[in-house]
Amino acid sequence: MTSKIEITFPVPVEIPKGWNSRMLELIKEVCDLYKEKNPNRTMWVFGYGDKPTYSQADAAFLGIDTPASAPDTGDPEFDNNIFMIEVAERELKL
């Protein structure tokens, strides 16, 4: 079972036009397969784009990790060198 997909290129590369849309469609397929196998649950893509780096305060509030070098407070900064997709999952209320 997989919980994360991570790709790191050894050098900066150009992403072909339309690649982001194709990648989102593939992830949506994974979500649909999960829903088929878990009829009382749902899963969906809820965010995608440049990867945010959060402050220590925001990371603590969100319950996520952030680098020790992140500032104590402040708005998120976005790394336009990293395309990320976030997926959410929850139980269906019947």
C-alpha positions in Angstrom: 0.0 0.0 0.0 1.2 3.5 -0.8 0.7 6.7 1.2 3.0 9.1 -0.6 4.4 9.6 -4.1 7.6 11.7 -4.3 9.7 12.4 -7.4 13.0 14.3 -7.2 14.8 15.1 -10.4 18.6 15.4 -10.2 18.6 18.6 -12.1 15.8 21.1 -13.0 13.6 19.9 -15.9 10.9 21.4 -18.0 7.5 19.9 -17.4 5.5 19.3 -20.7 2.4 21.4 -21.2 -0.7 19.7 -19.8 1.4 17.4 -17.5 -0.2 18.8 -14.3 -3.7 18.0 -15.6 -2.7 14.5 -16.6 -1.1 13.9 -13.1 -4.3 15.2 -11.4 -6.4 12.8 -13.5 -4.2 9.9 -12.4 -4.5 10.8 -8.8 -8.3 11.2 -9.2 -8.3 7.6 -10.6 -6.6 6.4 -7.4 -9.2 8.3 -5.3 -12.0 6.7 -7.3 -10.6 3.2 -6.8 -10.3 3.8 -3.1 -14.0 4.9 -3.0 -15.0 1.7 -4.9 -13.2 -0.5 -2.4 -14.4 1.5 0.7 -18.1 2.4 0.1 -18.5 4.1 3.5 -15.6 6.5 2.8 -14.7 9.2 0.2 -11.4 10.5 -1.1 -10.7 13.5 -3.3 -8.0 15.9 -4.5 -8.4 19.0 -2.4 -5.3 21.0 -3.2 -2.5 21.3 -5.8 0.1 23.8 -7.0 3.3 25.2 -5.7 4.4 23.6 -2.4 3.9 25.8 0.6 6.4 26.1 3.4 4.7 27.1 6.7 5.9 29.0 9.7 6.5 27.1 13.0 3.2 28.5 14.4 1.2 27.5 11.4 2.8 24.0 11.2 2.0 23.4 14.9 -1.6 24.5 14.3 -2.0 22.3 11.2 -0.2 19.3 12.8 2.4 19.1 10.1 6.2 19.1 10.0 8.2 22.1 8.8 11.9 22.6 8.6 13.7 23.9 11.8 14.8 26.8 9.7 11.2 28.0 9.1 10.3 31.3 10.7 8.4 31.3 14.0 5.4 33.2 12.4 4.3 34.6 9.1 2.5 33.8 5.9 3.4 30.6 4.0 5.9 30.9 1.2 5.5 28.9 -1.9 8.2 27.0 -3.7 7.4 27.2 -7.5 10.0 24.5 -8.1 7.8 21.8 -6.5 4.4 20.8 -7.8 2.4 19.1 -5.1 -1.0 17.4 -4.9 -2.9 17.0 -1.6 -5.6 14.4 -1.1 -8.3 14.3 1.6 -10.3 11.3 2.9 -13.2 11.0 5.3 -16.1 8.7 6.3 -19.4 9.3 4.5 -22.3 10.2 6.7 -25.1 7.9 5.7 
